[in-house]
C-alpha cells in the first residue's frame, strides 16, 4: 500500500451501511483501500446489517474480500493496535482518509490530537501532512461540544460531511438514501461512480 491508497475507517456510530457501501464502491472502482474497523463498529455492523465480523483483521479481510470481490492487493485490514501499518506514518500516508461513520468520541479524539490508537493516529497523520481527511458524523442532536470540535477541524481543512441524505431524487429504498450520501463522499474523493442521481 502507498499514497495512492484511500484509507477508510468505520467506527461505532450508527450508520454502518454508509461505510460498507463506500467500501463496496471503492473496490468496484478499482481503488486500493486500507480499512480500519473499531470493536464498537463490529458490534454496530452486526446490529444494523446482520454481518458478523470476527475480531482478527486477517479474518475480517477474508470475509470482506470475498463479499466485495477485492483482489489480494486491493484491500488491507489493520487492527487498531497495529502501529507499523503504513497509515501511521506521514512517509507512506494514504492520499485520502475517510471515517464513515464517525462517532462523536472519534471526532473529539481527532480534534484534540489524542492519537491513542491506529485510527486516531492515522487521522492525525492526515492533519499534519495536510492531506484530505473526510469525517462523516452520524449524530443528532449536536451538542456545543460536537459543533466546536467540527468547527475546529473544519478550520484545519477537514471536510465534515454529516450523513444527511437528500430527498429531491425521491428515494424509494433505504439503499437509495445510503447511496446519496456515499455519492457525495465519492465526489470529494474524485472517484467516478454514479451511485445516486444528481441535481438537475
Secondary structure per residue as TSV (DSSP state, phi and psi in degrees):
chain	resnum	aa	ss	phi	psi
A	1	X	-	360.0	142.1
A	2	X	-	-141.6	-164.1
A	3	X	T	-76.5	7.7
A	4	X	T	-89.6	-0.8
A	5	X	-	-81.1	151.4
A	6	X	E	-105.0	126.0
A	7	X	E	-86.5	137.2
A	8	X	E	-134.6	126.7
A	9	X	E	-120.1	137.9
A	10	X	E	-116.4	121.7
A	11	X	-	-106.3	-174.1
A	12	X	S	-84.0	12.2
A	13	X	S	-70.1	154.8
A	14	X	S	-63.9	150.6
A	15	X	-	111.2	30.4
A	16	X	H	-56.8	-31.8
A	17	X	H	-60.4	-31.7
A	18	X	H	-63.6	-47.6
A	19	X	H	-66.0	-42.9
A	20	X	H	-67.1	-39.6
A	21	X	H	-67.9	-38.9
A	22	X	H	-61.9	-44.1
A	23	X	H	-59.3	-45.9
A	24	X	H	-57.6	-46.7
A	25	X	H	-71.5	-38.0
A	26	X	H	-60.8	-41.0
A	27	X	H	-64.4	-45.9
A	28	X	H	-62.6	-30.4
A	29	X	T	-81.6	-0.9
A	30	X	T	84.5	13.8
A	31	X	-	-79.8	151.0
A	32	X	-	-89.8	131.7
A	33	X	E	-125.5	130.9
A	34	X	E	-103.2	116.8
A	35	X	E	-109.6	134.3
A	36	X	E	-123.9	129.7
A	37	X	E	-128.2	121.8
A	38	X	-	-76.1	161.8
A	39	X	H	-60.4	-44.7
A	40	X	H	-59.7	-32.7
A	41	X	H	-64.7	-39.0
A	42	X	H	-61.8	-37.5
A	43	X	H	-66.2	-46.6
A	44	X	H	-66.7	-39.2
A	45	X	H	-58.2	-43.6
A	46	X	H	-64.7	-46.8
A	47	X	H	-62.1	-41.2
A	48	X	H	-92.3	-25.3
A	49	X	H	-123.7	-14.4
A	50	X	-	81.8	1.6
A	51	X	-	-86.3	113.6
A	52	X	-	-91.8	119.4
A	53	X	-	-109.2	135.2
A	54	X	-	-71.3	174.8
A	55	X	S	-80.5	-36.3
A	56	X	S	-77.0	130.6
A	57	X	H	-54.2	-37.9
A	58	X	H	-62.5	-38.5
A	59	X	H	-73.6	-36.2
A	60	X	H	-62.3	-43.8
A	61	X	H	-58.1	-44.6
A	62	X	H	-59.5	-44.0
A	63	X	H	-68.3	-47.8
A	64	X	H	-72.4	-35.0
A	65	X	H	-63.2	-41.0
A	66	X	H	-70.1	-41.0
A	67	X	H	-63.3	-39.6
A	68	X	H	-109.3	4.5
A	69	X	T	69.0	36.9
A	70	X	-	-84.1	141.0
A	71	X	-	-74.1	167.9
A	72	X	T	-65.1	-23.6
A	73	X	T	-99.1	-7.4
A	74	X	T	-87.8	-27.4
A	75	X	E	-129.3	131.0
A	76	X	E	-126.6	140.5
A	77	X	E	-120.9	130.2
A	78	X	E	-120.3	142.0
A	79	X	-	-77.8	157.2
A	80	X	T	-74.1	-3.4
A	81	X	T	-107.9	10.8
A	82	X	-	-89.3	81.5
A	83	X	T	-71.8	-11.5
A	84	X	T	-89.2	0.3
A	85	X	S	-63.4	147.5
A	86	X	G	-60.6	-27.8
A	87	X	G	-69.6	-10.1
A	88	X	G	-85.5	-3.0
A	89	X	-	-130.7	138.0
A	90	X	G	-66.5	-18.2
A	91	X	G	-74.4	-13.6
A	92	X	G	-148.2	37.5
A	93	X	-	-72.4	153.8
A	94	X	-	-68.1	163.1
A	95	X	S	-72.4	-30.0
A	96	X	E	-145.5	153.7
A	97	X	E	-138.8	127.6
A	98	X	E	-119.8	132.3
A	99	X	E	-111.5	109.5
A	100	X	E	-146.8	111.3
A	101	X	E	-78.3	161.3
A	102	X	E	-110.7	117.8
A	103	X	-	-72.1	160.3
A	104	X	H	-64.2	-33.7
A	105	X	H	-65.1	-42.0
A	106	X	H	-66.2	-42.8
A	107	X	H	-56.2	-45.9
A	108	X	H	-63.3	-43.5
A	109	X	H	-63.3	-39.5
A	110	X	H	-68.2	-41.4
A	111	X	H	-64.6	-26.9
A	112	X	H	-102.7	-0.3
A	113	X	T	69.1	34.7
A	114	X	-	-63.5	-45.4
A	115	X	-	50.2	47.8
A	116	X	-	-83.8	-19.0
A	117	X	S	-145.2	-178.6
A	118	X	H	-63.1	-37.9
A	119	X	H	-61.4	-49.9
A	120	X	H	-66.5	-37.6
A	121	X	H	-65.0	-41.2
A	122	X	H	-60.5	-42.3
A	123	X	H	-65.2	-39.5
A	124	X	H	-62.6	-38.9
A	125	X	H	-61.5	-43.0
A	126	X	H	-62.3	-38.1
A	127	X	H	-65.7	-48.3
A	128	X	H	-70.7	-28.1
A	129	X	T	-90.4	-1.2
A	130	X	T	55.9	46.2
A	131	X	-	-105.8	168.9
A	132	X	E	-68.2	121.8
A	133	X	E	-124.9	124.5
A	134	X	E	-120.1	126.4
A	135	X	E	-114.4	133.9
A	136	X	E	-118.2	81.6
A	137	X	E	-70.9	146.0
A	138	X	-	-133.1	83.2
A	139	X	-	-147.5	145.2
A	140	X	S	-162.9	144.8
A	141	X	S	-70.3	168.0
A	142	X	-	-95.9	130.7
A	143	X	-	-82.9	170.6
A	144	X	H	-60.4	-36.8
A	145	X	H	-60.4	-47.8
A	146	X	H	-58.3	-48.2
A	147	X	H	-64.1	-40.8
A	148	X	H	-66.9	-37.7
A	149	X	H	-64.8	-42.2
A	150	X	H	-63.8	-43.4
A	151	X	H	-63.4	-42.5
A	152	X	H	-58.9	-45.1
A	153	X	H	-72.7	-38.0
A	154	X	H	-60.7	-37.3
A	155	X	H	-66.9	-20.5
A	156	X	T	-90.6	1.5
A	157	X	T	98.7	3.0
A	158	X	-	-72.0	138.4
A	159	X	E	-88.9	118.4
A	160	X	E	-100.6	115.3
A	161	X	-	-125.4	83.4
A	162	X	-	-55.8	143.2
A	163	X	-	-73.5	80.7
A	164	X	-	-123.6	88.3
A	165	X	-	-66.1	144.8
A	166	X	-	-86.2	171.5
A	167	X	-	-129.9	3.9
A	168	X	T	-67.9	-18.9
A	169	X	T	-90.3	8.9
A	170	X	-	51.3	65.4
A	171	X	-	-61.6	140.4
A	172	X	-	-103.4	-21.9
A	173	X	S	-134.7	167.1
A	174	X	H	-62.3	-34.8
A	175	X	H	-61.8	-37.1
A	176	X	H	-61.1	-40.6
A	177	X	H	-70.2	-39.3
A	178	X	H	-62.5	-45.4
A	179	X	H	-63.5	-30.3
A	180	X	H	-60.5	-47.5
A	181	X	H	-68.3	-44.7
A	182	X	H	-61.8	-38.5
A	183	X	H	-61.9	-37.1
A	184	X	H	-68.4	-36.8
A	185	X	H	-64.1	-44.6
A	186	X	H	-61.1	-36.7
A	187	X	H	-57.0	-45.8
A	188	X	H	-70.5	-26.8
A	189	X	H	-81.2	-12.8
A	190	X	T	74.3	27.1
A	191	X	-	-101.0	121.9
A	192	X	-	-78.0	116.8
A	193	X	-	-168.1	122.6
A	194	X	-	-86.9	81.0
A	195	X	-	-84.1	-18.4
A	196	X	S	-155.1	152.8
A	197	X	-	-63.3	150.3
A	198	X	-	-101.6	157.9
A	199	X	-	-61.2	135.1
A	200	X	-	78.9	360.0
